[in-house]
Amino acid sequence: MRRILIALALLAVLGLGLFWAATRPRPIDPDLIAGLVPDVAHGEQVFWAAGCAGCHADVDAKGGEKLILRGGQRFPSPFGTFLAPNISNDQTAGIGAWSALDLANAMLRGVSPEGAHYYPVFPYGTYSRARPQDIVDLRAFLATLPSDPTPSQPHEVGFPFNIRLGLGLWKLLYLRDGWVVSGDLTAKEDQGRYLVEALGHCGECHTPRDALGGPDLTRWLAGGPVPGGTGRFPNITPGKLDWSEADIAEYLKSGFTPDYDSAGGHMALVVENTANLSDDDRAAMAAYLKKVAPQP
């Protein structure tokens, strides 16, 4: 019996070791961003394309208030309610002390400066496709924004989802660097793919999810239920959204649809971001969306 207990204890230790090895946070190689020179002006464009203000500013913020990234917005889900953190330039409450490497680890790998997993409500599953230069530029622009001392609030997540080590398994299942839409694309469509699939993280809302909260990429942009809420995110593939490229580009600029309706809910916040992009960027996003395979 003693030998059996010892053997079981050793197997348990071995199992825990293997679990840790498989699920531990995996930061990027620092050489990935070493030597990159930040471009603050371009970082502002990355800021709007990535939709930072849409989650981290007050939901009713207008004008310059959208640059005060104190956090606090609530995002209910089947796993609990997540609260957007303060990412202002405050050295203590925000990310003022972060380096470009810290931001790159957060966006590309979902790893905090302390070496912990972030929940994928922060869309690193999509940002993982971002260009390192864009992240360096974004960090430089964020450093120019106001500081705010509002403390970040803890997520309201219960057991077992509050055990962050388990997020390593989620990453093994769902964290991918490759593109969803492949094949021959024009330069315009390729830029649109980058803006939609990487920075814009459109699939985070418009792609249905499985029981573990992972995106079902076989139904890319086909829409799905609002997590933890009511209603549905719409299908925005060509088979359902019968808009022209010009219609889509105008919607991303003004929020007005071809039917004289307007964007509402969180999509109105998205349009406030995309309205700050160039006409060429919005046209590229529209060209890409017309290239996506139709979904019923």
N, C-alpha and C positions, 0 to 999 in steps of 0.2 A: 504493500500500500504506500509506504514511504517513497519507493522508487517511482510509483505512478504519479504521486503528487509532485515530486521533483520534476518529472518529465512534463507534466501539465504546466507547471510554473515556467519551465524553460520555453515551452511552446507558446505560452501567453506572452512572455517577454519578446520572443522572436516575432510573434504576430504584431505586437505593438511597434516593434522596430520597423517591420516592413510597412505597416500602416503609416508611420511617420515619414519614412523615406518616400512613399508614394504621394503623400498629401502635403508635404511641407511646402511653404512658400518658396517660389523660385524667381528671385530678382533677375533683371536683365544683366548682361555683361556690360560693365561701365564703358567699355570701348565703343559701344554702339552709339553713344552720343559724344564721346571725347572729341574735342577739337571743333565742334559745331559752333558757329558764331550766331548768336541770336539776332533776329530781325524783328524789332518791336512792332513795326507797322504791319508786317505780315502776321505777327502774332495776334493782332486784333481781328483780322479776317478769320484766323483759326478759331478764335474765341466765339465769334458769331456762328461759324459753321458747326462747331461742336455743341452749341446750345447750352453753354455753361450757365447763363443767366436764367434760362428757362426753368431750372431746378433750384439753383442756389440763391437767387434773388427772391424777394417777396413776390408772391403770386400777383399782387396788384401794383407792383412797382412800375413806374413810368419814367421815361427820359433817363436822366443821370442816376436815378435810384436803381436802375437795372444793373449798375456797375457796383452796387453794394451787395456783396455776395455773403450775407450773414447766415444763409441757410434757414432751415426751419420748416420747409414745405414737407407735408406728410404724404407718403405713398403706401396705401394699404395693399396687401397681397394675401394669398392663402397661407403664407409663412409667417405673417406678422406685419406690423406697420413700420416702415423705414422712414427716417427723418433725414432730410438733406443736411449735411454738415456745413459749418462755416468754412468757406474757402477764400475769405478775404485776405488782405495782406497783413492782418494782425499777427504779430510774432507768437502769441500764445494761443488765442482762440482760433485763429485761422491757419493759413499755410505760409505765412510770411517768412518762416525759417526754413522752408523747403528749398532744396536745390532742384536744378533741372533733372538730375538723376532721380530724385524722389518722385517728381511728377511723372517721369517716364515709367518708373516701376509701378506707380498707381494705375496709369492708363494702359500700359501694355501688358501688365501681368496681374493687376489687381492686388498689389502688395503694398502695405503701408511702410512709412519710414522706420517703424518699429519692427517690421518683419512679420506682420499679421496679414491674413487674408481679408480683403474687402468683400462685402456682399455684392453679388452681380447686379443689384439694383443700380449701382454705379456701373455704367455700361462698358466696362473694360472688355467684355466679350466682343464688342464691336470696335472700340478704340484700339484693340490689339493690332488692327490693320493700319494704324496711323503711321505716318512717316516720322522718324526720330527728329528730323529738322523742324517739323511742325510743332512737336511737343516742346522743343527748346525755345522756339519763337513764342509759343503760348505762355510758357513760364515767364519769359521776359515781359510780356504784356501784362500778365496778372500782377506782376510786381509794381506796375504803375497805378493800380486801382486802389480805392480807399480801403483803409483798415476799419474793422468793426469788432468791438470786444465781446459781442454776443456769444456765449458758450454754445458749442454744438450739443444737441440733445441726444441721449442714447436711443438706439432703436428699440422698439417694443416687440421683441422677438422671444418666444419661449422655447423650452426644450423640445426637440433636440437641435433646433435650428440655431440656437445661440452658441453651439459648439463650433467655432470657426474652423477648426482643423478639418472638419468634414467638407468644407468648401474646396479643399484640395481635390476631393473626388469629383466634385462638380466641374472643376476646371479640367480634369483629365477627360471628362466626357464631352465638354462643350467648348473649351477655349481653343479656337483655331485662328491661324494667321491667314489662310487662303481666302480667295474671293468666292462669293456665292455664285455670281454670274461670271462665267468664263467664256472663252471663244474669241473670235475676231471682233474687236471693238475699234471704232474710230477714236482719234485723240479726244474728241469732245465727249464721246460716250465713256471713255476711260476716266476722264476727269469727273464726270458725273457719278460713275461707280465709286470712286474714292470718296466723294462728298456724301453719297447716300449710304454706302456700306461701311465706311470708316468713321469719318468725323460726324456726319449727320445722324448716325445711329437710328435711321428710320425703322429698321427691322425690329428694334427693341419693342416698339409698340405694335407695328403692323404685321408682325409674323406671329402665328399661334405658337403656344408653348405646350410642352408635355407636363406630366405629373410632377417632374422634378424642377420645373421652371426653366428648362432648356428650350431654345428655339427649334421649331420643326422646320429645318431649312428646305425640306421637300415641298413646303407650302410657303415659300418666301413671299412676303408682303401680301399674303392672302387674307389678312385681317384675323380677328379673334376677340374673345371676351376681354373686357377690362379686368385685370387682376384685382380681386378683392372689392370690386365695385359692380356697377350696373352698366348695361350697354355694351357696345362692341366697337373695337377699332375697325375702320373700314378696310376693305380689300382695295389696294391701290395698284393692282396689276392691270395691264392693258385689257384683259378680258372683261374686267368689271368697271374700270374707270375709263370711260370712253371720251377722254379729253385729248385735245391736240397738245403738241409740245408747247405751243404758245399759251394755251389755257393753263397748263401746269406751271409754267414760268411766271405767269401773271398771278396765279394763286399764291405762289411762294413770295411774291413781292407785295401784294396788296391784301391777300386773304379773301379776295372775291372769286367765286366760282363762275363758270359759264352760265349757270342758271340764276345768277344774281343773288345767290346766297353768300354767306361769309363764314370764315373759320370761327369755331367756338371752342370752349373748353381749353384743354392744354394745347391743342393745335394752334390756338390764337397766339400762345406764347412762342411756339415754334416759328410761326410766320414773323413775329417781331424780331426773331434772330435772322431768318433767311432774308428778310427785307434789307438787311445790312450787307448782304453779299453783292457781288457785281452781277450785272445782267448776264455776263458770260457764264458765271458759275451757276446761276439759276437755270439758264438754258441748257447747260451740261447735265444738271440733275434731271431735267425734263427729258432730254434725249436718252439718258440711261433708263429712266422709268418706262419709256416706250419700248425698250429693248428687253425688259424682264419677261419671262415666260408667263403667259396668262394663267390665272388660277380661277377655278369656279367659285 
